Amino acid sequence: MSAADDGRSLGQLVASATTELSALVHDEIALAKAEIRQDVKRGAIGSGALIVAAVLVLFSLPVLSFAAAYGIHNLGLGLAWSFLIVGGAFIVLAALLGLAAKVVLKRIEPPRKTIASAKESAAVLSSVKPHPRAVTDGADARRGVDMDKPAAVTRS
């Protein structure tokens, strides 16, 4: 005990400790909220930058496609064949990306730990029996409301 606590009763000390613990919990919650707000702000800025980058790449694809097709045409191939080569290259690239996505998606597994924990919790809770409640004559004893009669609606 500190010198300031010498003259205080046990009840006052418990009340003081409870108040300080409550303040500590509130401060921790406020800190967590501030950190989450900061992370959300960073995430929004990063997402916005990623969206702008994706739009710029999307807009650049037709320009680069035409440049590639006309570049192939300048090598002496017909214009139609040049565009077919560029289009075919895009189809091959899309097929390769699709295969890569398929391989990655096949590696996704169900959340085994969560499923096991949920099954364990369900097994524990299935053996729990609710406490029998006292049967009343239709009145809610806590609020003094008769549940058999419709409640009056008050408007403010």
TIFI-538944 format. One record per residue (C-alpha): residue number from 0; residue in one letter; x, y, z. Coordinates in nm, 4 decimals. Layout:
! TIFI-538944
<atom resi="NUM" resn="A" px="X" py="Y" pz="Z"/>
...
END
This chain:
! TIFI-538944
<atom resi="0" resn="M" px="0.0000" py="0.0000" pz="0.0000"/>
<atom resi="1" resn="S" px="0.1145" py="0.3494" pz="-0.0715"/>
<atom resi="2" resn="A" px="0.1061" py="0.6360" pz="0.1710"/>
<atom resi="3" resn="A" px="-0.2073" py="0.7788" pz="0.0055"/>
<atom resi="4" resn="D" px="-0.3984" py="0.4537" pz="0.0622"/>
<atom resi="5" resn="D" px="-0.3308" py="0.4292" pz="0.4392"/>
<atom resi="6" resn="G" px="-0.6473" py="0.6032" pz="0.5552"/>
<atom resi="7" resn="R" px="-0.8875" py="0.4448" pz="0.3065"/>
<atom resi="8" resn="S" px="-1.1184" py="0.1551" pz="0.3769"/>
<atom resi="9" resn="L" px="-1.1154" py="-0.1724" pz="0.1869"/>
<atom resi="10" resn="G" px="-1.4329" py="-0.0710" pz="0.0040"/>
<atom resi="11" resn="Q" px="-1.2744" py="0.2562" pz="-0.1053"/>
<atom resi="12" resn="L" px="-0.9642" py="0.0714" pz="-0.2268"/>
<atom resi="13" resn="V" px="-1.1748" py="-0.1781" pz="-0.4241"/>
<atom resi="14" resn="A" px="-1.3808" py="0.1054" pz="-0.5732"/>
<atom resi="15" resn="S" px="-1.0635" py="0.2931" pz="-0.6655"/>
<atom resi="16" resn="A" px="-0.9103" py="-0.0194" pz="-0.8204"/>
<atom resi="17" resn="T" px="-1.2305" py="-0.0868" pz="-1.0131"/>
<atom resi="18" resn="T" px="-1.2391" py="0.2718" pz="-1.1419"/>
<atom resi="19" resn="E" px="-0.8749" py="0.2589" pz="-1.2461"/>
<atom resi="20" resn="L" px="-0.9187" py="-0.0819" pz="-1.4118"/>
<atom resi="21" resn="S" px="-1.2230" py="0.0479" pz="-1.5968"/>
<atom resi="22" resn="A" px="-1.0275" py="0.3530" pz="-1.7127"/>
<atom resi="23" resn="L" px="-0.7430" py="0.1271" pz="-1.8248"/>
<atom resi="24" resn="V" px="-0.9804" py="-0.0929" pz="-2.0242"/>
<atom resi="25" resn="H" px="-1.1408" py="0.2142" pz="-2.1842"/>
<atom resi="26" resn="D" px="-0.7963" py="0.3511" pz="-2.2734"/>
<atom resi="27" resn="E" px="-0.6968" py="0.0175" pz="-2.4272"/>
<atom resi="28" resn="I" px="-1.0180" py="0.0115" pz="-2.6313"/>
<atom resi="29" resn="A" px="-0.9562" py="0.3701" pz="-2.7463"/>
<atom resi="30" resn="L" px="-0.6006" py="0.2775" pz="-2.8460"/>
<atom resi="31" resn="A" px="-0.7250" py="-0.0253" pz="-3.0403"/>
<atom resi="32" resn="K" px="-0.9861" py="0.1914" pz="-3.2180"/>
<atom resi="33" resn="A" px="-0.7201" py="0.4468" pz="-3.3113"/>
<atom resi="34" resn="E" px="-0.4903" py="0.1764" pz="-3.4467"/>
<atom resi="35" resn="I" px="-0.7739" py="0.0195" pz="-3.6455"/>
<atom resi="36" resn="R" px="-0.8747" py="0.3599" pz="-3.7875"/>
<atom resi="37" resn="Q" px="-0.5157" py="0.4202" pz="-3.8942"/>
<atom resi="38" resn="D" px="-0.4928" py="0.0749" pz="-4.0552"/>
<atom resi="39" resn="V" px="-0.8252" py="0.1252" pz="-4.2341"/>
<atom resi="40" resn="K" px="-0.7071" py="0.4640" pz="-4.3624"/>
<atom resi="41" resn="R" px="-0.3835" py="0.3110" pz="-4.4912"/>
<atom resi="42" resn="G" px="-0.5790" py="0.0251" pz="-4.6475"/>
<atom resi="43" resn="A" px="-0.8156" py="0.2682" pz="-4.8211"/>
<atom resi="44" resn="I" px="-0.5257" py="0.4731" pz="-4.9589"/>
<atom resi="45" resn="G" px="-0.3486" py="0.1565" pz="-5.0773"/>
<atom resi="46" resn="S" px="-0.6684" py="0.0200" pz="-5.2325"/>
<atom resi="47" resn="G" px="-0.7318" py="0.3501" pz="-5.4098"/>
<atom resi="48" resn="A" px="-0.3800" py="0.3513" pz="-5.5513"/>
<atom resi="49" resn="L" px="-0.4209" py="-0.0103" pz="-5.6634"/>
<atom resi="50" resn="I" px="-0.7515" py="0.0698" pz="-5.8363"/>
<atom resi="51" resn="V" px="-0.5973" py="0.3673" pz="-6.0183"/>
<atom resi="52" resn="A" px="-0.3050" py="0.1495" pz="-6.1264"/>
<atom resi="53" resn="A" px="-0.5424" py="-0.1208" pz="-6.2541"/>
<atom resi="54" resn="V" px="-0.7435" py="0.1371" pz="-6.4527"/>
<atom resi="55" resn="L" px="-0.4249" py="0.2766" pz="-6.6083"/>
<atom resi="56" resn="V" px="-0.3108" py="-0.0739" pz="-6.7067"/>
<atom resi="57" resn="L" px="-0.6553" py="-0.1443" pz="-6.8512"/>
<atom resi="58" resn="F" px="-0.6412" py="0.1736" pz="-7.0594"/>
<atom resi="59" resn="S" px="-0.2887" py="0.0952" pz="-7.1781"/>
<atom resi="60" resn="L" px="-0.3739" py="-0.2523" pz="-7.3099"/>
<atom resi="61" resn="P" px="-0.5474" py="-0.1392" pz="-7.6322"/>
<atom resi="62" resn="V" px="-0.2717" py="0.1104" pz="-7.7065"/>
<atom resi="63" resn="L" px="-0.0002" py="-0.1498" pz="-7.6529"/>
<atom resi="64" resn="S" px="-0.1975" py="-0.4050" pz="-7.8551"/>
<atom resi="65" resn="F" px="-0.2215" py="-0.1700" pz="-8.1514"/>
<atom resi="66" resn="A" px="0.1476" py="-0.0839" pz="-8.1163"/>
<atom resi="67" resn="A" px="0.2411" py="-0.4529" pz="-8.1171"/>
<atom resi="68" resn="A" px="0.0174" py="-0.5279" pz="-8.4155"/>
<atom resi="69" resn="Y" px="0.1520" py="-0.2362" pz="-8.6201"/>
<atom resi="70" resn="G" px="0.5067" py="-0.3280" pz="-8.5162"/>
<atom resi="71" resn="I" px="0.4559" py="-0.6801" pz="-8.6500"/>
<atom resi="72" resn="H" px="0.2990" py="-0.5318" pz="-8.9649"/>
<atom resi="73" resn="N" px="0.6114" py="-0.3176" pz="-9.0183"/>
<atom resi="74" resn="L" px="0.8172" py="-0.6383" pz="-9.0204"/>
<atom resi="75" resn="G" px="0.6417" py="-0.7302" pz="-9.3438"/>
<atom resi="76" resn="L" px="0.3429" py="-0.9363" pz="-9.2305"/>
<atom resi="77" resn="G" px="-0.0104" py="-0.8405" pz="-9.3331"/>
<atom resi="78" resn="L" px="-0.2105" py="-0.6200" pz="-9.0957"/>
<atom resi="79" resn="A" px="-0.4779" py="-0.8827" pz="-9.0360"/>
<atom resi="80" resn="W" px="-0.2167" py="-1.1462" pz="-8.9513"/>
<atom resi="81" resn="S" px="-0.0457" py="-0.9012" pz="-8.7159"/>
<atom resi="82" resn="F" px="-0.3670" py="-0.8439" pz="-8.5201"/>
<atom resi="83" resn="L" px="-0.4361" py="-1.2186" pz="-8.5129"/>
<atom resi="84" resn="I" px="-0.0906" py="-1.2821" pz="-8.3655"/>
<atom resi="85" resn="V" px="-0.1453" py="-1.0211" pz="-8.0927"/>
<atom resi="86" resn="G" px="-0.4942" py="-1.1569" pz="-8.0167"/>
<atom resi="87" resn="G" px="-0.3598" py="-1.5133" pz="-8.0055"/>
<atom resi="88" resn="A" px="-0.0849" py="-1.4034" pz="-7.7673"/>
<atom resi="89" resn="F" px="-0.3516" py="-1.2603" pz="-7.5361"/>
<atom resi="90" resn="I" px="-0.5484" py="-1.5858" pz="-7.5518"/>
<atom resi="91" resn="V" px="-0.2359" py="-1.7902" pz="-7.4679"/>
<atom resi="92" resn="L" px="-0.1546" py="-1.5531" pz="-7.1787"/>
<atom resi="93" resn="A" px="-0.5126" py="-1.5815" pz="-7.0489"/>
<atom resi="94" resn="A" px="-0.4966" py="-1.9630" pz="-7.0682"/>
<atom resi="95" resn="L" px="-0.1676" py="-1.9698" pz="-6.8741"/>
<atom resi="96" resn="L" px="-0.3081" py="-1.7381" pz="-6.6075"/>
<atom resi="97" resn="G" px="-0.6226" py="-1.9537" pz="-6.5884"/>
<atom resi="98" resn="L" px="-0.4137" py="-2.2675" pz="-6.5329"/>
<atom resi="99" resn="A" px="-0.2079" py="-2.0922" pz="-6.2666"/>
<atom resi="100" resn="A" px="-0.5271" py="-1.9774" pz="-6.0929"/>
<atom resi="101" resn="K" px="-0.6657" py="-2.3312" pz="-6.1059"/>
<atom resi="102" resn="V" px="-0.3511" py="-2.4691" pz="-5.9395"/>
<atom resi="103" resn="V" px="-0.3614" py="-2.2034" pz="-5.6679"/>
<atom resi="104" resn="L" px="-0.7349" py="-2.2496" pz="-5.6051"/>
<atom resi="105" resn="K" px="-0.6963" py="-2.6267" pz="-5.5696"/>
<atom resi="106" resn="R" px="-0.4613" py="-2.5653" pz="-5.2757"/>
<atom resi="107" resn="I" px="-0.7366" py="-2.3950" pz="-5.0770"/>
<atom resi="108" resn="E" px="-0.8463" py="-2.6172" pz="-4.7920"/>
<atom resi="109" resn="P" px="-1.1344" py="-2.5872" pz="-4.5505"/>
<atom resi="110" resn="P" px="-1.0560" py="-2.4272" pz="-4.2137"/>
<atom resi="111" resn="R" px="-0.9960" py="-2.7559" pz="-4.0300"/>
<atom resi="112" resn="K" px="-0.9078" py="-2.6020" pz="-3.6922"/>
<atom resi="113" resn="T" px="-1.2211" py="-2.3863" pz="-3.6925"/>
<atom resi="114" resn="I" px="-1.4411" py="-2.6793" pz="-3.7941"/>
<atom resi="115" resn="A" px="-1.2890" py="-2.8986" pz="-3.5217"/>
<atom resi="116" resn="S" px="-1.3361" py="-2.6239" pz="-3.2623"/>
<atom resi="117" resn="A" px="-1.6969" py="-2.5675" pz="-3.3690"/>
<atom resi="118" resn="K" px="-1.7710" py="-2.9411" pz="-3.3525"/>
<atom resi="119" resn="E" px="-1.6110" py="-2.9589" pz="-3.0076"/>
<atom resi="120" resn="S" px="-1.8173" py="-2.6618" pz="-2.8873"/>
<atom resi="121" resn="A" px="-2.1337" py="-2.8149" pz="-3.0331"/>
<atom resi="122" resn="A" px="-2.0603" py="-3.1446" pz="-2.8584"/>
<atom resi="123" resn="V" px="-2.0132" py="-2.9684" pz="-2.5253"/>
<atom resi="124" resn="L" px="-2.3236" py="-2.7546" pz="-2.5699"/>
<atom resi="125" resn="S" px="-2.5391" py="-3.0482" pz="-2.6803"/>
<atom resi="126" resn="S" px="-2.4992" py="-3.2100" pz="-2.3403"/>
<atom resi="127" resn="V" px="-2.6009" py="-2.8947" pz="-2.1534"/>
<atom resi="128" resn="K" px="-2.9594" py="-2.8886" pz="-2.0421"/>
<atom resi="129" resn="P" px="-3.1382" py="-2.5582" pz="-1.9825"/>
<atom resi="130" resn="H" px="-3.2540" py="-2.4777" pz="-1.6335"/>
<atom resi="131" resn="P" px="-3.6295" py="-2.5168" pz="-1.5925"/>
<atom resi="132" resn="R" px="-3.8047" py="-2.1846" pz="-1.5622"/>
<atom resi="133" resn="A" px="-4.0850" py="-2.1157" pz="-1.3223"/>
<atom resi="134" resn="V" px="-4.4204" py="-2.1218" pz="-1.4953"/>
<atom resi="135" resn="T" px="-4.6107" py="-1.7988" pz="-1.4516"/>
<atom resi="136" resn="D" px="-4.9724" py="-1.7203" pz="-1.5210"/>
<atom resi="137" resn="G" px="-4.8863" py="-1.5245" pz="-1.8352"/>
<atom resi="138" resn="A" px="-4.7439" py="-1.2206" pz="-1.6611"/>
<atom resi="139" resn="D" px="-4.3856" py="-1.1105" pz="-1.6984"/>
<atom resi="140" resn="A" px="-4.2810" py="-1.0642" pz="-1.3365"/>
<atom resi="141" resn="R" px="-3.9811" py="-0.8465" pz="-1.4173"/>
<atom resi="142" resn="R" px="-4.1783" py="-0.5829" pz="-1.6018"/>
<atom resi="143" resn="G" px="-4.5269" py="-0.6381" pz="-1.4665"/>
<atom resi="144" resn="V" px="-4.6620" py="-0.6904" pz="-1.8177"/>
<atom resi="145" resn="D" px="-4.9389" py="-0.9354" pz="-1.8958"/>
<atom resi="146" resn="M" px="-4.8185" py="-1.1201" pz="-2.2076"/>
<atom resi="147" resn="D" px="-5.1711" py="-1.2418" pz="-2.2917"/>
<atom resi="148" resn="K" px="-5.2992" py="-0.8866" pz="-2.3466"/>
<atom resi="149" resn="P" px="-5.1812" py="-0.6665" pz="-2.6317"/>
<atom resi="150" resn="A" px="-4.9552" py="-0.3858" pz="-2.5216"/>
<atom resi="151" resn="A" px="-5.0668" py="-0.0291" pz="-2.5689"/>
<atom resi="152" resn="V" px="-4.8604" py="0.1560" pz="-2.8251"/>
<atom resi="153" resn="T" px="-4.7396" py="0.4948" pz="-2.7139"/>
<atom resi="154" resn="R" px="-4.6113" py="0.7492" pz="-2.9615"/>
<atom resi="155" resn="S" px="-4.3788" py="1.0281" pz="-2.8657"/>
END
